[in-house]
Each structure stands twice: as C-alpha cells, then as structure tokens.
C-alpha cells in the first residue's frame, strides 16, 4: 500500500474513528502520480465518504487543480457521492481534511 494511503487510512481508523475503511482498487494516472481513493464511513454518519489523499508538497506544486478534481469525480467517484474529502498530509504526518463538492458545468 502506498505510504500516503496508509497514513491517511490509519488516521481515519485510529484518530477519526471511521468504520469500514478501505482503499478503493480503482485508480488512474495523473501527471505521473497514481490517484486512488480511500472509502469509509465516519462514526457520526450513515453515509460513506470518498477520501483523496494528497501530500502537502503536491499541493504546493499545483498538482491539485480543478482538472484533477474533475478527473477524480469522473474516474473514481460514483454518482451517489456528492463530495469527496480532501486529505492533505503535512511534512510532519499531520492530516487536514477539507470537503470538495461535485461541481456543475454550464455552457
């Protein structure tokens, strides 16, 4: 298992106390990076959430773009999920979580 996936998974299980936490087998490549989600259920919710782990260095290097988020929703997130949880991993191993909702496109 990828180091960042393992770190975020362990945080969700042991600190956030999520249930049924697992790494999704689906993935895709983005600018040389393997993009993969963690799926689990927060202890205070009946619904599962999708978590996208990103290292802070990737965040600073602009790997995290609206194009990546759109591609993640398109390739990895089923229609039942309205949002993903972005997990940004700091250099010291801390994890900060943000919600990103599915956007709508208009022409």
Biopython code that builds the backbone (N, CA, C, O; Angstrom):
import numpy as np
from Bio.PDB.StructureBuilder import StructureBuilder

atoms = [
    (1, "UNK", "N", (0.848, -1.186, 0.000)),
    (1, "UNK", "CA", (0.000, 0.000, 0.000)),
    (1, "UNK", "C", (0.889, 1.243, 0.000)),
    (1, "UNK", "O", (1.889, 1.304, 0.715)),
    (2, "UNK", "N", (0.520, 2.205, -0.791)),
    (2, "UNK", "CA", (1.208, 3.493, -0.889)),
    (2, "UNK", "C", (1.296, 4.137, 0.501)),
    (2, "UNK", "O", (0.360, 4.036, 1.293)),
    (3, "UNK", "N", (2.421, 4.796, 0.791)),
    (3, "UNK", "CA", (2.665, 5.392, 2.111)),
    (3, "UNK", "C", (1.606, 6.425, 2.496)),
    (3, "UNK", "O", (1.139, 6.431, 3.635)),
    (4, "UNK", "N", (1.221, 7.301, 1.559)),
    (4, "UNK", "CA", (0.227, 8.320, 1.899)),
    (4, "UNK", "C", (-1.149, 7.699, 2.107)),
    (4, "UNK", "O", (-1.911, 8.158, 2.958)),
    (5, "UNK", "N", (-1.477, 6.654, 1.336)),
    (5, "UNK", "CA", (-2.748, 5.954, 1.551)),
    (5, "UNK", "C", (-2.779, 5.325, 2.938)),
    (5, "UNK", "O", (-3.784, 5.410, 3.645)),
    (6, "UNK", "N", (-1.674, 4.696, 3.322)),
    (6, "UNK", "CA", (-1.601, 4.048, 4.629)),
    (6, "UNK", "C", (-1.707, 5.071, 5.763)),
    (6, "UNK", "O", (-2.414, 4.836, 6.743)),
    (7, "UNK", "N", (-1.014, 6.195, 5.636)),
    (7, "UNK", "CA", (-1.045, 7.224, 6.674)),
    (7, "UNK", "C", (-2.460, 7.779, 6.864)),
    (7, "UNK", "O", (-2.931, 7.908, 7.994)),
    (8, "UNK", "N", (-3.135, 8.107, 5.759)),
    (8, "UNK", "CA", (-4.495, 8.652, 5.854)),
    (8, "UNK", "C", (-5.462, 7.582, 6.343)),
    (8, "UNK", "O", (-6.335, 7.868, 7.162)),
    (9, "UNK", "N", (-5.320, 6.358, 5.855)),
    (9, "UNK", "CA", (-6.184, 5.271, 6.310)),
    (9, "UNK", "C", (-6.050, 5.070, 7.821)),
    (9, "UNK", "O", (-7.054, 4.942, 8.523)),
    (10, "UNK", "N", (-4.821, 5.041, 8.317)),
    (10, "UNK", "CA", (-4.608, 4.877, 9.757)),
    (10, "UNK", "C", (-5.192, 6.044, 10.542)),
    (10, "UNK", "O", (-5.748, 5.837, 11.621)),
    (11, "UNK", "N", (-5.078, 7.269, 10.027)),
    (11, "UNK", "CA", (-5.659, 8.434, 10.686)),
    (11, "UNK", "C", (-7.174, 8.296, 10.768)),
    (11, "UNK", "O", (-7.770, 8.567, 11.810)),
    (12, "UNK", "N", (-7.793, 7.879, 9.677)),
    (12, "UNK", "CA", (-9.252, 7.727, 9.661)),
    (12, "UNK", "C", (-9.712, 6.654, 10.650)),
    (12, "UNK", "O", (-10.713, 6.835, 11.343)),
    (13, "UNK", "N", (-8.988, 5.544, 10.714)),
    (13, "UNK", "CA", (-9.372, 4.435, 11.590)),
    (13, "UNK", "C", (-9.108, 4.759, 13.055)),
    (13, "UNK", "O", (-9.997, 4.593, 13.890)),
    (14, "UNK", "N", (-7.899, 5.220, 13.381)),
    (14, "UNK", "CA", (-7.494, 5.343, 14.779)),
    (14, "UNK", "C", (-7.782, 6.700, 15.407)),
    (14, "UNK", "O", (-8.057, 6.772, 16.605)),
    (15, "UNK", "N", (-7.726, 7.780, 14.628)),
    (15, "UNK", "CA", (-7.955, 9.109, 15.197)),
    (15, "UNK", "C", (-9.375, 9.598, 14.933)),
    (15, "UNK", "O", (-10.053, 10.070, 15.846)),
    (16, "UNK", "N", (-9.820, 9.487, 13.698)),
    (16, "UNK", "CA", (-11.169, 9.951, 13.350)),
    (16, "UNK", "C", (-12.235, 8.910, 13.689)),
    (16, "UNK", "O", (-13.423, 9.229, 13.744)),
    (17, "UNK", "N", (-11.808, 7.663, 13.915)),
    (17, "UNK", "CA", (-12.673, 6.540, 14.286)),
    (17, "UNK", "C", (-13.744, 6.231, 13.240)),
    (17, "UNK", "O", (-14.903, 5.978, 13.570)),
    (18, "UNK", "N", (-13.333, 6.257, 11.980)),
    (18, "UNK", "CA", (-14.221, 5.852, 10.894)),
    (18, "UNK", "C", (-14.354, 4.331, 10.904)),
    (18, "UNK", "O", (-13.516, 3.623, 11.462)),
    (19, "UNK", "N", (-15.417, 3.848, 10.279)),
    (19, "UNK", "CA", (-15.669, 2.413, 10.190)),
    (19, "UNK", "C", (-15.544, 1.946, 8.736)),
    (19, "UNK", "O", (-15.690, 2.735, 7.803)),
    (20, "UNK", "N", (-15.274, 0.665, 8.567)),
    (20, "UNK", "CA", (-15.212, 0.023, 7.252)),
    (20, "UNK", "C", (-14.320, 0.804, 6.279)),
    (20, "UNK", "O", (-14.704, 1.051, 5.135)),
    (21, "UNK", "N", (-13.141, 1.183, 6.739)),
    (21, "UNK", "CA", (-12.209, 1.981, 5.930)),
    (21, "UNK", "C", (-11.395, 1.045, 5.040)),
    (21, "UNK", "O", (-10.790, 0.085, 5.515)),
    (22, "UNK", "N", (-11.392, 1.345, 3.736)),
    (22, "UNK", "CA", (-10.678, 0.513, 2.783)),
    (22, "UNK", "C", (-10.165, 1.363, 1.624)),
    (22, "UNK", "O", (-10.725, 2.412, 1.306)),
    (23, "UNK", "N", (-9.109, 0.896, 1.013)),
    (23, "UNK", "CA", (-8.560, 1.563, -0.163)),
    (23, "UNK", "C", (-9.294, 1.023, -1.381)),
    (23, "UNK", "O", (-9.379, -0.189, -1.580)),
    (24, "UNK", "N", (-9.816, 1.918, -2.182)),
    (24, "UNK", "CA", (-10.518, 1.520, -3.402)),
    (24, "UNK", "C", (-9.530, 0.891, -4.380)),
    (24, "UNK", "O", (-8.420, 1.400, -4.537)),
    (25, "UNK", "N", (-9.906, -0.201, -5.040)),
    (25, "UNK", "CA", (-8.995, -0.808, -6.013)),
    (25, "UNK", "C", (-8.855, 0.013, -7.302)),
    (25, "UNK", "O", (-7.881, -0.150, -8.037)),
    (26, "UNK", "N", (-9.811, 0.880, -7.573)),
    (26, "UNK", "CA", (-9.770, 1.694, -8.796)),
    (26, "UNK", "C", (-8.743, 2.816, -8.648)),
    (26, "UNK", "O", (-8.544, 3.356, -7.560)),
    (27, "UNK", "N", (-8.095, 3.155, -9.764)),
    (27, "UNK", "CA", (-7.125, 4.251, -9.752)),
    (27, "UNK", "C", (-6.951, 4.774, -11.173)),
    (27, "UNK", "O", (-7.414, 4.161, -12.135)),
    (28, "UNK", "N", (-6.277, 5.913, -11.290)),
    (28, "UNK", "CA", (-5.884, 6.432, -12.599)),
    (28, "UNK", "C", (-4.604, 7.231, -12.440)),
    (28, "UNK", "O", (-4.250, 7.638, -11.333)),
    (29, "UNK", "N", (-3.911, 7.455, -13.548)),
    (29, "UNK", "CA", (-2.651, 8.199, -13.539)),
    (29, "UNK", "C", (-2.906, 9.668, -13.850)),
    (29, "UNK", "O", (-3.686, 10.003, -14.741)),
    (30, "UNK", "N", (-2.232, 10.542, -13.098)),
    (30, "UNK", "CA", (-2.339, 11.981, -13.318)),
    (30, "UNK", "C", (-0.959, 12.592, -13.134)),
    (30, "UNK", "O", (-0.418, 12.586, -12.028)),
    (31, "UNK", "N", (-0.394, 13.112, -14.196)),
    (31, "UNK", "CA", (0.922, 13.748, -14.164)),
    (31, "UNK", "C", (1.953, 12.895, -13.429)),
    (31, "UNK", "O", (2.709, 13.395, -12.596)),
    (32, "UNK", "N", (1.971, 11.602, -13.750)),
    (32, "UNK", "CA", (2.937, 10.686, -13.161)),
    (32, "UNK", "C", (2.581, 10.173, -11.779)),
    (32, "UNK", "O", (3.341, 9.398, -11.199)),
    (33, "UNK", "N", (1.456, 10.582, -11.243)),
    (33, "UNK", "CA", (1.024, 10.146, -9.909)),
    (33, "UNK", "C", (-0.142, 9.169, -10.029)),
    (33, "UNK", "O", (-1.021, 9.339, -10.874)),
    (34, "UNK", "N", (-0.140, 8.149, -9.180)),
    (34, "UNK", "CA", (-1.258, 7.223, -9.103)),
    (34, "UNK", "C", (-2.316, 7.829, -8.179)),
    (34, "UNK", "O", (-2.043, 8.072, -7.004)),
    (35, "UNK", "N", (-3.507, 8.072, -8.696)),
    (35, "UNK", "CA", (-4.587, 8.671, -7.912)),
    (35, "UNK", "C", (-5.535, 7.561, -7.486)),
    (35, "UNK", "O", (-6.069, 6.829, -8.318)),
    (36, "UNK", "N", (-5.736, 7.446, -6.173)),
    (36, "UNK", "CA", (-6.557, 6.379, -5.614)),
    (36, "UNK", "C", (-7.287, 6.929, -4.396)),
    (36, "UNK", "O", (-6.756, 7.778, -3.680)),
    (37, "UNK", "N", (-8.498, 6.448, -4.162)),
    (37, "UNK", "CA", (-9.313, 6.936, -3.055)),
    (37, "UNK", "C", (-9.362, 5.941, -1.910)),
    (37, "UNK", "O", (-9.134, 4.744, -2.085)),
    (38, "UNK", "N", (-9.666, 6.470, -0.734)),
    (38, "UNK", "CA", (-9.990, 5.670, 0.435)),
    (38, "UNK", "C", (-11.480, 5.864, 0.672)),
    (38, "UNK", "O", (-11.986, 6.982, 0.576)),
    (39, "UNK", "N", (-12.179, 4.790, 0.980)),
    (39, "UNK", "CA", (-13.614, 4.857, 1.223)),
    (39, "UNK", "C", (-13.878, 4.372, 2.640)),
    (39, "UNK", "O", (-13.282, 3.391, 3.085)),
    (40, "UNK", "N", (-14.770, 5.059, 3.349)),
    (40, "UNK", "CA", (-15.125, 4.659, 4.699)),
    (40, "UNK", "C", (-16.319, 5.435, 5.197)),
    (40, "UNK", "O", (-16.842, 6.318, 4.517)),
    (41, "UNK", "N", (-16.743, 5.087, 6.406)),
    (41, "UNK", "CA", (-17.925, 5.719, 6.982)),
    (41, "UNK", "C", (-17.544, 6.432, 8.280)),
    (41, "UNK", "O", (-17.090, 5.792, 9.229)),
    (42, "UNK", "N", (-17.729, 7.760, 8.324)),
    (42, "UNK", "CA", (-17.469, 8.489, 9.569)),
    (42, "UNK", "C", (-18.359, 7.954, 10.693)),
    (42, "UNK", "O", (-19.474, 7.493, 10.447)),
    (43, "UNK", "N", (-17.863, 8.021, 11.910)),
    (43, "UNK", "CA", (-18.604, 7.470, 13.046)),
    (43, "UNK", "C", (-19.926, 8.184, 13.292)),
    (43, "UNK", "O", (-20.835, 7.597, 13.879)),
    (44, "UNK", "N", (-20.055, 9.424, 12.861)),
    (44, "UNK", "CA", (-21.282, 10.187, 13.103)),
    (44, "UNK", "C", (-22.183, 10.253, 11.871)),
    (44, "UNK", "O", (-23.032, 11.139, 11.775)),
    (45, "UNK", "N", (-22.008, 9.327, 10.933)),
    (45, "UNK", "CA", (-22.755, 9.394, 9.676)),
    (45, "UNK", "C", (-23.222, 8.008, 9.256)),
    (45, "UNK", "O", (-22.617, 6.997, 9.612)),
    (46, "UNK", "N", (-24.289, 7.980, 8.506)),
    (46, "UNK", "CA", (-24.781, 6.732, 7.935)),
    (46, "UNK", "C", (-24.242, 6.518, 6.523)),
    (46, "UNK", "O", (-24.341, 5.420, 5.975)),
    (47, "UNK", "N", (-23.664, 7.583, 5.931)),
    (47, "UNK", "CA", (-23.177, 7.518, 4.551)),
    (47, "UNK", "C", (-21.669, 7.350, 4.500)),
    (47, "UNK", "O", (-20.940, 7.844, 5.360)),
    (48, "UNK", "N", (-21.221, 6.646, 3.481)),
    (48, "UNK", "CA", (-19.791, 6.530, 3.248)),
    (48, "UNK", "C", (-19.276, 7.796, 2.583)),
    (48, "UNK", "O", (-20.030, 8.533, 1.947)),
    (49, "UNK", "N", (-17.985, 8.034, 2.742)),
    (49, "UNK", "CA", (-17.304, 9.173, 2.120)),
    (49, "UNK", "C", (-16.113, 8.650, 1.324)),
    (49, "UNK", "O", (-15.550, 7.603, 1.643)),
    (50, "UNK", "N", (-15.739, 9.388, 0.288)),
    (50, "UNK", "CA", (-14.536, 9.113, -0.505)),
    (50, "UNK", "C", (-13.469, 10.118, -0.090)),
    (50, "UNK", "O", (-13.739, 11.316, -0.013)),
    (51, "UNK", "N", (-12.263, 9.637, 0.175)),
    (51, "UNK", "CA", (-11.167, 10.492, 0.632)),
    (51, "UNK", "C", (-10.037, 10.450, -0.395)),
    (51, "UNK", "O", (-9.595, 9.378, -0.810)),
    (52, "UNK", "N", (-9.580, 11.633, -0.796)),
    (52, "UNK", "CA", (-8.465, 11.766, -1.741)),
    (52, "UNK", "C", (-7.229, 12.243, -0.982)),
    (52, "UNK", "O", (-7.161, 13.414, -0.609)),
    (53, "UNK", "N", (-6.239, 11.360, -0.740)),
    (53, "UNK", "CA", (-5.010, 11.770, -0.061)),
    (53, "UNK", "C", (-4.069, 12.530, -1.002)),
    (53, "UNK", "O", (-3.813, 12.095, -2.124)),
    (54, "UNK", "N", (-3.563, 13.662, -0.530)),
    (54, "UNK", "CA", (-2.611, 14.471, -1.289)),
    (54, "UNK", "C", (-1.534, 14.947, -0.323)),
    (54, "UNK", "O", (-1.847, 15.455, 0.754)),
    (55, "UNK", "N", (-0.274, 14.786, -0.696)),
    (55, "UNK", "CA", (0.810, 15.296, 0.136)),
    (55, "UNK", "C", (0.889, 16.811, -0.011)),
    (55, "UNK", "O", (0.606, 17.351, -1.080)),
    (56, "UNK", "N", (1.273, 17.491, 1.062)),
    (56, "UNK", "CA", (1.356, 18.954, 1.044)),
    (56, "UNK", "C", (2.291, 19.442, -0.056)),
    (56, "UNK", "O", (2.037, 20.472, -0.680)),
    (57, "UNK", "N", (3.374, 18.703, -0.295)),
    (57, "UNK", "CA", (4.308, 19.109, -1.356)),
    (57, "UNK", "C", (3.621, 19.074, -2.724)),
    (57, "UNK", "O", (3.906, 19.916, -3.576)),
    (58, "UNK", "N", (2.720, 18.111, -2.944)),
    (58, "UNK", "CA", (1.968, 18.059, -4.198)),
    (58, "UNK", "C", (1.003, 19.234, -4.285)),
    (58, "UNK", "O", (0.786, 19.792, -5.360)),
    (59, "UNK", "N", (0.431, 19.600, -3.155)),
    (59, "UNK", "CA", (-0.483, 20.742, -3.092)),
    (59, "UNK", "C", (0.273, 22.019, -3.467)),
    (59, "UNK", "O", (-0.225, 22.834, -4.244)),
    (60, "UNK", "N", (1.471, 22.187, -2.915)),
    (60, "UNK", "CA", (2.279, 23.373, -3.199)),
    (60, "UNK", "C", (2.743, 23.413, -4.652)),
    (60, "UNK", "O", (2.869, 24.490, -5.235)),
    (61, "UNK", "N", (2.996, 22.248, -5.235)),
    (61, "UNK", "CA", (3.484, 22.182, -6.613)),
    (61, "UNK", "C", (2.347, 22.261, -7.627)),
    (61, "UNK", "O", (2.569, 22.048, -8.820)),
    (62, "UNK", "N", (1.164, 22.555, -7.182)),
    (62, "UNK", "CA", (-0.018, 22.720, -8.036)),
    (62, "UNK", "C", (-0.457, 21.443, -8.739)),
    (62, "UNK", "O", (-1.058, 21.503, -9.811)),
    (63, "UNK", "N", (-0.161, 20.278, -8.140)),
    (63, "UNK", "CA", (-0.722, 19.038, -8.666)),
    (63, "UNK", "C", (-2.238, 19.051, -8.471)),
    (63, "UNK", "O", (-2.992, 18.549, -9.305)),
    (64, "UNK", "N", (-2.664, 19.633, -7.358)),
    (64, "UNK", "CA", (-4.088, 19.685, -7.040)),
    (64, "UNK", "C", (-4.723, 20.847, -7.797)),
    (64, "UNK", "O", (-4.601, 22.007, -7.402)),
    (65, "UNK", "N", (-5.395, 20.518, -8.880)),
    (65, "UNK", "CA", (-6.048, 21.523, -9.715)),
    (65, "UNK", "C", (-7.517, 21.154, -9.885)),
    (65, "UNK", "O", (-7.937, 20.053, -9.530)),
    (66, "UNK", "N", (-8.283, 22.079, -10.429)),
    (66, "UNK", "CA", (-9.686, 21.756, -10.703)),
    (66, "UNK", "C", (-9.783, 20.632, -11.734)),
    (66, "UNK", "O", (-10.729, 19.845, -11.705)),
    (67, "UNK", "N", (-8.822, 20.554, -12.632)),
    (67, "UNK", "CA", (-8.817, 19.456, -13.609)),
    (67, "UNK", "C", (-8.625, 18.104, -12.929)),
    (67, "UNK", "O", (-9.274, 17.127, -13.301)),
    (68, "UNK", "N", (-7.735, 18.040, -11.930)),
    (68, "UNK", "CA", (-7.547, 16.796, -11.183)),
    (68, "UNK", "C", (-8.818, 16.437, -10.422)),
    (68, "UNK", "O", (-9.233, 15.278, -10.423)),
    (69, "UNK", "N", (-9.435, 17.412, -9.777)),
    (69, "UNK", "CA", (-10.664, 17.146, -9.023)),
    (69, "UNK", "C", (-11.758, 16.642, -9.962)),
    (69, "UNK", "O", (-12.439, 15.666, -9.650)),
    (70, "UNK", "N", (-11.930, 17.297, -11.102)),
    (70, "UNK", "CA", (-12.920, 16.847, -12.092)),
    (70, "UNK", "C", (-12.619, 15.423, -12.561)),
    (70, "UNK", "O", (-13.528, 14.598, -12.663)),
    (71, "UNK", "N", (-11.349, 15.133, -12.844)),
    (71, "UNK", "CA", (-10.960, 13.795, -13.293)),
    (71, "UNK", "C", (-11.201, 12.755, -12.203)),
    (71, "UNK", "O", (-11.575, 11.620, -12.499)),
    (72, "UNK", "N", (-10.989, 13.136, -10.948)),
    (72, "UNK", "CA", (-11.238, 12.222, -9.833)),
    (72, "UNK", "C", (-12.716, 11.890, -9.749)),
    (72, "UNK", "O", (-13.083, 10.722, -9.623)),
    (73, "UNK", "N", (-13.576, 12.912, -9.818)),
    (73, "UNK", "CA", (-15.018, 12.652, -9.809)),
    (73, "UNK", "C", (-15.420, 11.783, -10.997)),
    (73, "UNK", "O", (-16.220, 10.861, -10.844)),
    (74, "UNK", "N", (-14.877, 12.064, -12.172)),
    (74, "UNK", "CA", (-15.239, 11.326, -13.385)),
    (74, "UNK", "C", (-14.761, 9.879, -13.339)),
    (74, "UNK", "O", (-15.508, 8.968, -13.696)),
    (75, "UNK", "N", (-13.519, 9.661, -12.901)),
    (75, "UNK", "CA", (-12.909, 8.330, -12.971)),
    (75, "UNK", "C", (-13.121, 7.455, -11.743)),
    (75, "UNK", "O", (-13.130, 6.230, -11.865)),
    (76, "UNK", "N", (-13.293, 8.047, -10.565)),
    (76, "UNK", "CA", (-13.281, 7.241, -9.344)),
    (76, "UNK", "C", (-14.516, 7.357, -8.462)),
    (76, "UNK", "O", (-14.749, 6.488, -7.622)),
    (77, "UNK", "N", (-15.308, 8.401, -8.631)),
    (77, "UNK", "CA", (-16.408, 8.654, -7.696)),
    (77, "UNK", "C", (-17.739, 8.366, -8.383)),
    (77, "UNK", "O", (-18.051, 8.953, -9.419)),
    (78, "UNK", "N", (-18.519, 7.461, -7.802)),
    (78, "UNK", "CA", (-19.822, 7.154, -8.388)),
    (78, "UNK", "C", (-20.796, 8.304, -8.134)),
    (78, "UNK", "O", (-20.555, 9.158, -7.280)),
    (79, "UNK", "N", (-21.881, 8.315, -8.874)),
    (79, "UNK", "CA", (-22.865, 9.402, -8.807)),
    (79, "UNK", "C", (-23.503, 9.547, -7.427)),
    (79, "UNK", "O", (-24.001, 10.621, -7.090)),
    (80, "UNK", "N", (-23.496, 8.479, -6.621)),
    (80, "UNK", "CA", (-24.123, 8.549, -5.300)),
    (80, "UNK", "C", (-23.386, 9.495, -4.344)),
    (80, "UNK", "O", (-23.961, 9.962, -3.360)),
    (81, "UNK", "N", (-22.118, 9.773, -4.640)),
    (81, "UNK", "CA", (-21.336, 10.661, -3.790)),
    (81, "UNK", "C", (-21.419, 12.084, -4.321)),
    (81, "UNK", "O", (-21.138, 12.332, -5.494)),
    (82, "UNK", "N", (-21.805, 13.019, -3.460)),
    (82, "UNK", "CA", (-21.913, 14.421, -3.847)),
    (82, "UNK", "C", (-20.622, 15.189, -3.597)),
    (82, "UNK", "O", (-20.449, 16.305, -4.086)),
    (83, "UNK", "N", (-19.714, 14.581, -2.831)),
    (83, "UNK", "CA", (-18.478, 15.281, -2.472)),
    (83, "UNK", "C", (-17.374, 14.261, -2.222)),
    (83, "UNK", "O", (-17.622, 13.064, -2.073)),
    (84, "UNK", "N", (-16.158, 14.773, -2.182)),
    (84, "UNK", "CA", (-15.030, 13.979, -1.716)),
    (84, "UNK", "C", (-14.389, 14.736, -0.561)),
    (84, "UNK", "O", (-14.554, 15.948, -0.419)),
    (85, "UNK", "N", (-13.664, 14.001, 0.250)),
    (85, "UNK", "CA", (-12.916, 14.601, 1.346)),
    (85, "UNK", "C", (-11.457, 14.654, 0.901)),
    (85, "UNK", "O", (-10.849, 13.624, 0.610)),
    (86, "UNK", "N", (-10.909, 15.848, 0.853)),
    (86, "UNK", "CA", (-9.507, 16.036, 0.505)),
    (86, "UNK", "C", (-8.691, 15.906, 1.784)),
    (86, "UNK", "O", (-8.939, 16.625, 2.752)),
    (87, "UNK", "N", (-7.721, 15.000, 1.798)),
    (87, "UNK", "CA", (-6.849, 14.802, 2.954)),
    (87, "UNK", "C", (-5.454, 15.290, 2.582)),
    (87, "UNK", "O", (-4.742, 14.628, 1.827)),
    (88, "UNK", "N", (-5.063, 16.451, 3.113)),
    (88, "UNK", "CA", (-3.739, 17.000, 2.832)),
    (88, "UNK", "C", (-2.801, 16.563, 3.956)),
    (88, "UNK", "O", (-3.041, 16.839, 5.131)),
    (89, "UNK", "N", (-1.721, 15.872, 3.564)),
    (89, "UNK", "CA", (-0.767, 15.317, 4.518)),
    (89, "UNK", "C", (0.402, 16.277, 4.655)),
    (89, "UNK", "O", (1.084, 16.576, 3.676)),
    (90, "UNK", "N", (0.635, 16.762, 5.874)),
    (90, "UNK", "CA", (1.746, 17.665, 6.144)),
    (90, "UNK", "C", (3.072, 16.932, 6.209)),
    (90, "UNK", "O", (3.111, 15.706, 6.310)),
    (91, "UNK", "N", (4.162, 17.695, 6.150)),
    (91, "UNK", "CA", (5.504, 17.113, 6.211)),
    (91, "UNK", "C", (5.749, 16.350, 7.505)),
    (91, "UNK", "O", (6.563, 15.428, 7.542)),
    (92, "UNK", "N", (5.041, 16.736, 8.575)),
    (92, "UNK", "CA", (5.213, 16.081, 9.870)),
    (92, "UNK", "C", (4.219, 14.942, 10.093)),
    (92, "UNK", "O", (4.164, 14.380, 11.187)),
    (93, "UNK", "N", (3.434, 14.596, 9.072)),
    (93, "UNK", "CA", (2.494, 13.484, 9.182)),
    (93, "UNK", "C", (1.094, 13.869, 9.611)),
    (93, "UNK", "O", (0.205, 13.019, 9.655)),
    (94, "UNK", "N", (0.881, 15.145, 9.932)),
    (94, "UNK", "CA", (-0.474, 15.563, 10.287)),
    (94, "UNK", "C", (-1.350, 15.555, 9.036)),
    (94, "UNK", "O", (-0.863, 15.729, 7.919)),
    (95, "UNK", "N", (-2.641, 15.352, 9.242)),
    (95, "UNK", "CA", (-3.584, 15.301, 8.132)),
    (95, "UNK", "C", (-4.688, 16.318, 8.386)),
    (95, "UNK", "O", (-5.281, 16.351, 9.464)),
    (96, "UNK", "N", (-4.958, 17.147, 7.382)),
    (96, "UNK", "CA", (-6.027, 18.141, 7.446)),
    (96, "UNK", "C", (-7.052, 17.757, 6.390)),
    (96, "UNK", "O", (-6.694, 17.411, 5.264)),
    (97, "UNK", "N", (-8.333, 17.820, 6.758)),
    (97, "UNK", "CA", (-9.399, 17.386, 5.862)),
    (97, "UNK", "C", (-10.237, 18.572, 5.391)),
    (97, "UNK", "O", (-10.557, 19.472, 6.167)),
    (98, "UNK", "N", (-10.584, 18.556, 4.106)),
    (98, "UNK", "CA", (-11.465, 19.563, 3.503)),
    (98, "UNK", "C", (-12.497, 18.849, 2.636)),
    (98, "UNK", "O", (-12.197, 17.821, 2.029)),
    (99, "UNK", "N", (-13.701, 19.387, 2.579)),
    (99, "UNK", "CA", (-14.733, 18.848, 1.693)),
    (99, "UNK", "C", (-14.684, 19.556, 0.346)),
    (99, "UNK", "O", (-14.543, 20.777, 0.280)),
    (100, "UNK", "N", (-14.801, 18.783, -0.722)),
    (100, "UNK", "CA", (-14.915, 19.335, -2.070)),
    (100, "UNK", "C", (-16.181, 18.746, -2.679)),
    (100, "UNK", "O", (-16.300, 17.530, -2.830)),
    (101, "UNK", "N", (-17.123, 19.613, -3.027)),
    (101, "UNK", "CA", (-18.382, 19.127, -3.588)),
    (101, "UNK", "C", (-18.287, 19.003, -5.099)),
    (101, "UNK", "O", (-17.487, 19.668, -5.756)),
    (102, "UNK", "N", (-19.123, 18.138, -5.617)),
    (102, "UNK", "CA", (-19.186, 17.921, -7.062)),
    (102, "UNK", "C", (-19.676, 19.204, -7.713)),
    (102, "UNK", "O", (-20.706, 19.748, -7.316)),
    (103, "UNK", "N", (-18.956, 19.682, -8.695)),
    (103, "UNK", "CA", (-19.332, 20.916, -9.379)),
    (103, "UNK", "C", (-20.344, 20.666, -10.477)),
    (103, "UNK", "O", (-20.597, 19.528, -10.873)),
    (104, "UNK", "N", (-20.908, 21.739, -10.951)),
    (104, "UNK", "CA", (-21.791, 21.651, -12.106)),
    (104, "UNK", "C", (-21.165, 22.460, -13.221)),
    (104, "UNK", "O", (-20.526, 23.484, -12.979)),
    (105, "UNK", "N", (-21.346, 22.008, -14.411)),
    (105, "UNK", "CA", (-20.784, 22.759, -15.533)),
    (105, "UNK", "C", (-21.919, 23.347, -16.356)),
    (105, "UNK", "O", (-22.938, 22.699, -16.597)),
    (106, "UNK", "N", (-21.720, 24.576, -16.777)),
    (106, "UNK", "CA", (-22.699, 25.237, -17.634)),
    (106, "UNK", "C", (-21.987, 25.737, -18.873)),
    (106, "UNK", "O", (-20.811, 26.099, -18.832)),
    (107, "UNK", "N", (-22.696, 25.750, -19.940)),
    (107, "UNK", "CA", (-22.092, 26.219, -21.195)),
    (107, "UNK", "C", (-22.832, 27.442, -21.674)),
    (107, "UNK", "O", (-22.490, 28.002, -22.716)),
]
sb = StructureBuilder()
sb.init_structure("model")
sb.init_model(0)
sb.init_chain("A")
sb.init_seg("    ")
for serial, (resi, resn, name, xyz) in enumerate(atoms, 1):
    if name == "N":
        sb.init_residue(resn, " ", resi, " ")
    sb.init_atom(name, np.array(xyz, "f"), 0.0, 1.0, " ", f" {name:<3s}", serial, name[0])
structure = sb.get_structure()
